[in-house]
Amino acid sequence: MEDINFDELVGSQAKLYYGNGDLNQFQLGKVLFEVVEDREDGYRSSMNNVQIISRDNGDKGTKFLADVTIYSSSSRDTYILKDSTDHQWLEFGTDHSDNWYPYFVFEWTPKDPNELKRLINI
């Protein structure tokens, strides 16, 4: 596994595939990523880093969701993956909206509420 500076991907477009939500994984094109929570953060919770799990994951156990653009949110210190209809499929990072208690974010938002259930049962 290798760390990646996800800031370098902001503004890029890619095909988003569902990874493994339990492991905080998602796939852009053929590259499988994992968002890692900082386990040494005491009572608080934050994102430690983003790692590349595989550079050529193909479509193993994944489901295509949408063509997305990668954005960043400075107010929450998160990354947001949106499609052309402005639907937010995934947000991950650290939410600093509460300065006393920042927290780790990895949140899928399917267009259809039943879609996440289907994805989990791939």
Residue, then its C-alpha position, 0 to 999 in steps of 0.5 A: m500500500e502507498d499513501i497518496n496526496f489526494d489534494e493532487l486529484v481535486g478537479s479530476q474526473a473519474k469513474l466511481y465504483y463502490g468499494n467496500g464501505d466497511l473498510n472505507q474503500f472506493q474505486l476511481g477507474k481501476v485504482l482502489f483506495e482506502v481512507v484510513e482513520d487516525r487510530e492514535d487520535g485519543y478521544r477525537s477522530s480524524m482522517n490519517n491518510v488515503q492509501i492506494i490498495s491496488r493500481d489495477n483492481g479492474d472490476k473485481g467485486t465492484k459496481f459502477l456508480a457514476d462519472v464524478t468530479i473530485y472536490s475539496s471542502s475547506s470548511r470540513d477538510t473533506y473530499i467530495l465526489k459529485d456527478s454531473t447532476d451535483h449529486q454527492w456520492l461520497e464524502f471523506g476526511t475530517d469534519h472540523s465544524d466542531n473545533w472541540y471534537p473533530y470527527f472522521v467522515f466516510e459517507w456514501t450517499p446513493k441516489d436511491p436509499n435501497e441502492l446501498k443495501r444492494l451494493i453491500n450484498i454484491 
